[in-house]
Amino acid sequence: VMELRKITDLPMMQCKKALTETDGNIEKAEELLAKRGAKIAEKKAGRATTEGTIGFYLHHDGKTGVMVELNCETDFVAKNEDFKALAKDIALHIAFHDPVAAKREDVPAEWIEKEKNIILGMLEEDPKMQGKPDGVKEQIATGKLNKFFAERVLLEQPFVKDTSGKTSVKELIESVVLKLRENISIGRYQ
C-alpha cells in the first residue's frame, strides 16, 4: 500500500482498495486508479471553476517565461500545495512545448483546414498512395491530423517531466482531480 501511495500520491484507503481489487498487482492497481481519475474528472468537468492560482516559470537565462491560469472550484483547493505545484508544472511544460491551444476545440478552424490540406497534398504526391481510394487517404489524413493535435495541443501533449512519454498533460490534471476531488481547468496562458 505504501509503495502504491508513493507512486500515485493518493490516500491510503484508495490505494488499499485498488490493490485489493487487483490481487496485489501494483501496475494493475496504478492503471485502475488512473481510469478512476479519468472518470472522476469527466464527472466533475461540468462544474464551474471560479477560483484558482497563477503558475509561472522563468527560465534561468531570463529570456523565456510563462504564466498560466489554473482554475478550480474552491479557494481551499486553490491554496493547496499540490494544486500550486500542478500550476507550476504546467507553466514549465508550456515553456518547453509551446502549444498553440489548450484544447483541440480551441485550435482555429483555418489552422486545421490548412494542416489537413497540406497532409492531403503530401498524400497525393506520394507514389505509394497512387491508386488508393479517397477513403483510405482520408483515414490517413485524419491519423496525421490527430498526431498534429498530440504535438501542438496542450492537453494532448506528453507531459515534459514524464520521461516515458506516456502521461499527457490531461492525464496529469486528472490525477490531481482524483486526489483533490475537484474540477480543474486551464484558463489563459502566455
C-alpha positions as CSV (number, residue, x, y, z in Angstrom):
1,V,0.0,0.0,0.0
2,M,2.8,2.4,0.9
3,E,4.6,1.7,-2.4
4,L,1.5,2.5,-4.4
5,R,0.9,5.6,-2.3
6,K,4.5,6.8,-3.2
7,I,3.8,6.2,-6.9
8,T,0.4,7.8,-7.1
9,D,0.4,10.1,-4.1
10,L,-3.2,9.1,-3.4
11,P,-4.8,8.4,0.0
12,M,-4.1,5.1,1.7
13,M,-7.7,3.8,1.5
14,Q,-7.9,4.4,-2.2
15,C,-4.6,2.6,-2.7
16,K,-5.6,-0.3,-0.5
17,K,-8.9,-0.7,-2.3
18,A,-7.2,-0.7,-5.7
19,L,-4.7,-3.3,-4.5
20,T,-7.4,-5.5,-3.2
21,E,-9.3,-5.3,-6.5
22,T,-6.2,-6.2,-8.5
23,D,-5.0,-9.0,-6.1
24,G,-1.9,-7.0,-5.0
25,N,-0.6,-6.2,-8.5
26,I,0.8,-2.7,-8.3
27,E,0.9,-2.0,-12.0
28,K,-2.7,-3.0,-12.5
29,A,-3.7,-1.0,-9.4
30,E,-2.0,2.0,-10.8
31,E,-3.9,1.6,-14.1
32,L,-7.1,1.2,-12.2
33,L,-6.6,4.4,-10.2
34,A,-5.7,6.3,-13.4
35,K,-9.0,5.1,-15.0
36,R,-10.9,6.2,-11.9
37,G,-9.2,9.5,-12.1
38,A,-10.4,10.0,-15.7
39,K,-13.9,9.0,-14.7
40,I,-14.0,11.4,-11.8
41,A,-12.5,14.2,-13.9
42,E,-15.2,13.6,-16.5
43,K,-18.0,13.8,-13.9
44,K,-16.6,17.0,-12.5
45,A,-15.9,18.6,-15.8
46,G,-19.2,20.5,-15.9
47,R,-18.6,22.2,-12.6
48,A,-17.7,25.9,-12.6
49,T,-14.1,26.7,-11.8
50,T,-14.1,30.2,-10.4
51,E,-11.1,30.0,-8.0
52,G,-7.6,29.3,-8.9
53,T,-4.0,30.3,-9.0
54,I,-1.3,31.6,-11.4
55,G,1.6,29.3,-12.1
56,F,4.7,30.7,-13.6
57,Y,8.0,29.5,-15.0
58,L,11.0,31.7,-15.7
59,H,13.9,30.0,-17.5
60,H,17.4,30.5,-15.9
61,D,18.5,32.6,-18.9
62,G,15.8,35.1,-18.2
63,K,14.6,35.1,-21.9
64,T,11.7,32.6,-21.6
65,G,8.8,33.0,-19.2
66,V,5.3,31.6,-19.0
67,M,2.3,32.3,-16.8
68,V,-0.7,30.0,-16.7
69,E,-4.1,30.5,-15.0
70,L,-5.2,27.2,-13.4
71,N,-8.8,27.2,-12.1
72,C,-10.5,25.1,-9.5
73,E,-13.9,25.1,-7.7
74,T,-12.9,26.4,-4.2
75,D,-10.3,28.7,-2.6
76,F,-9.4,25.8,-0.3
77,V,-8.0,23.8,-3.3
78,A,-6.5,26.9,-4.8
79,K,-4.3,27.2,-1.7
80,N,-3.4,23.5,-1.8
81,E,0.3,22.8,-2.4
82,D,-0.4,20.0,-4.9
83,F,-2.6,22.4,-6.9
84,K,0.1,25.1,-6.9
85,A,2.7,22.5,-7.9
86,L,0.5,21.4,-10.8
87,A,0.2,25.1,-12.0
88,K,3.9,25.4,-11.9
89,D,4.5,22.1,-13.7
90,I,2.0,23.2,-16.5
91,A,3.8,26.5,-16.9
92,L,7.1,24.7,-17.2
93,H,5.5,22.4,-19.8
94,I,4.1,25.3,-21.8
95,A,7.6,27.0,-21.8
96,F,9.2,23.9,-23.4
97,H,6.4,22.7,-25.8
98,D,4.8,26.0,-26.9
99,P,1.2,24.7,-27.5
100,V,-1.0,26.5,-30.0
101,A,-4.1,25.9,-27.9
102,A,-5.2,24.4,-24.6
103,K,-7.9,22.1,-26.1
104,R,-8.5,20.7,-29.5
105,E,-11.6,22.8,-29.8
106,D,-9.6,26.0,-29.3
107,V,-7.4,25.4,-32.4
108,P,-8.6,27.9,-35.1
109,A,-10.6,26.1,-37.8
110,E,-8.5,27.7,-40.5
111,W,-5.3,26.1,-39.0
112,I,-7.0,22.7,-39.0
113,E,-8.1,23.1,-42.6
114,K,-4.7,24.3,-43.7
115,E,-2.9,21.4,-41.9
116,K,-5.4,18.9,-43.5
117,N,-4.8,20.4,-47.0
118,I,-1.1,20.1,-46.5
119,I,-1.4,16.4,-45.4
120,L,-3.8,15.6,-48.3
121,G,-1.4,17.3,-50.8
122,M,1.5,15.3,-49.5
123,L,-0.5,12.1,-49.8
124,E,-1.5,13.0,-53.4
125,E,2.2,13.3,-54.3
126,D,3.3,10.1,-52.5
127,P,3.9,7.3,-55.1
128,K,2.7,4.7,-52.6
129,M,-0.7,6.4,-52.4
130,Q,-1.4,6.4,-56.2
131,G,-4.5,4.4,-56.9
132,K,-5.6,4.2,-53.3
133,P,-9.3,5.1,-52.6
134,D,-10.1,8.5,-51.3
135,G,-11.5,7.0,-48.1
136,V,-8.1,5.5,-47.3
137,K,-6.4,8.8,-47.9
138,E,-8.9,10.5,-45.7
139,Q,-8.3,8.0,-42.9
140,I,-4.5,8.5,-43.1
141,A,-5.0,12.3,-43.1
142,T,-7.2,12.0,-40.0
143,G,-4.5,10.0,-38.3
144,K,-1.8,12.5,-39.2
145,L,-4.1,15.3,-38.0
146,N,-4.5,13.6,-34.7
147,K,-0.7,13.4,-34.5
148,F,-0.6,17.2,-35.1
149,F,-3.1,17.7,-32.2
150,A,-1.0,15.5,-29.9
151,E,2.1,17.6,-30.7
152,R,0.5,21.1,-30.6
153,V,-2.5,21.0,-28.2
154,L,-1.6,21.4,-24.5
155,L,-3.9,18.8,-23.0
156,E,-2.9,16.1,-25.6
157,Q,0.9,16.7,-25.4
158,P,3.1,14.2,-23.4
159,F,4.0,15.9,-20.1
160,V,7.5,17.3,-20.2
161,K,8.6,15.7,-16.9
162,D,7.4,12.2,-17.8
163,T,10.4,10.7,-19.5
164,S,8.4,7.7,-20.7
165,G,6.2,10.0,-22.7
166,K,3.1,8.0,-21.6
167,T,1.4,10.7,-19.5
168,S,-0.3,13.5,-21.2
169,V,-1.0,16.9,-19.6
170,K,-4.7,15.9,-19.4
171,E,-3.8,12.7,-17.5
172,L,-1.6,14.7,-15.2
173,I,-4.5,17.0,-14.4
174,E,-6.9,14.1,-14.0
175,S,-4.5,12.6,-11.4
176,V,-4.7,15.8,-9.4
177,V,-8.5,15.9,-9.8
178,L,-8.6,12.3,-8.4
179,K,-6.6,13.4,-5.4
180,L,-8.3,16.8,-4.7
181,R,-11.8,15.7,-5.7
182,E,-12.5,19.0,-7.6
183,N,-12.7,20.1,-11.2
184,I,-9.6,21.7,-12.5
185,S,-9.3,23.6,-15.8
186,I,-6.7,25.6,-17.6
187,G,-7.7,29.2,-18.1
188,R,-5.3,31.5,-20.0
189,Y,-1.6,31.2,-20.6
190,Q,1.1,33.3,-22.1
